[in-house]
Amino acid sequence: MSVVKSKRNQSSVEFEALYFKVADGVDNLVEHSFYASHELLERNKTFLDVRCTTLEKLTDDLLYNIKIANSIYPTCMAEWEERRLSMGKAIGICYAILTNY
């Protein structure tokens, strides 16, 4: 049986806290250009800039899909499917972030 949103446990809060840890890690990595040496940074500046931009966009997309999934309280099968679709997109984005690391 479904639980009213106000009476749910803290799992979504814990999940969002984990998201913010990941986002902070990505921000730190991007801010320091993957901790590349000066020579490596100069040689591969374009590549690193593209990777930094990609990772920032992926973390934004991840938050977007997490918020959508957590905001849907399914009362019918269509809402359940929409929520599950957003959850699936968030999981896929997590794999994309891992791949870009």
N, C-alpha and C positions, 0 to 999 in steps of 0.2 A: 504494500500500500504506500502511496506517496505521502511525503511529509511536507507540511506547510513550510515555505521558505524561512519564515521567522523562527521556526523550531528545528531547523536542520542543524547538524553538528558543524564543527569548524573546518571540515575538510576543504571547502572552497577557499577559506581564508588561508589555510596552510598551503594550498596549491598556488594561490596568488603570491604568498610570501616567497615560495620557491621560484616563481617567475621573476620576482624582483631581484633575487640573488643572481639568477642567470643574466638578467638584463644589466645588472651592475657589473658582472664579469665581462660581458660583451663590451659595455661602454669603456671599461678600464683597458681592455685589450685594444680596442679601436683608438682610444685616446693616446696610447703609447705605440701605435702602429705595429702591433704584434710583437713588441719588444725586439724589433729587428735592429741590428747594428747600423751605424750610420752609413757604412758602405753598401750594405744590403738594401737599406731604405732608398738610397740614391739610385741604385741599379734597377730596383723593382717598384718604383714609386707608383706608376700607373696601375700595376697589378694590385698592390696593397690598397690603393685608393678605391678600386672597384670592390675588393673584398670587404673593406670597411663599410662602404655604402650598402653592400648587399646584406651584411650582418645587421646593420642598424635597421634596414627595412624589414628584415625577417623578425627581429624582436618586436617591432611595432605591429606587424601582422599577427604575431603570436598573442600579444596582449589583446588585440582586437577580437580574435577568435575565442580566447578564454572568456572575455567579458560577455560576448554573445552567448556562449554555451552556458555560462553561469546565470545569465539573466532569464533564460527560458525555463519556465516551470511547466513541464509537459502535462497537459490534461487530455490530450488525444494523441493518436499515433503520428499524425503529421508533425506535431510539435516535438515529439520524442525524436523523430527522424531528423528534424532540423537541428535539434540540440546535439544529436550524435554526429551529424555532419560537421558542425563547428568543432566538436571535440576531435574528430578525425583530422580536420585541417590543422588544428593546433599540434597534434601529434606529428603530422607530416612536416610541419615547420620546425619542430624540435629536431627531427632527423636532418633537415636541411641546414640548420645551424650547426649541428654536429659535423656534418660533411664540410662546411665552410671553415671550421676550425682547422 
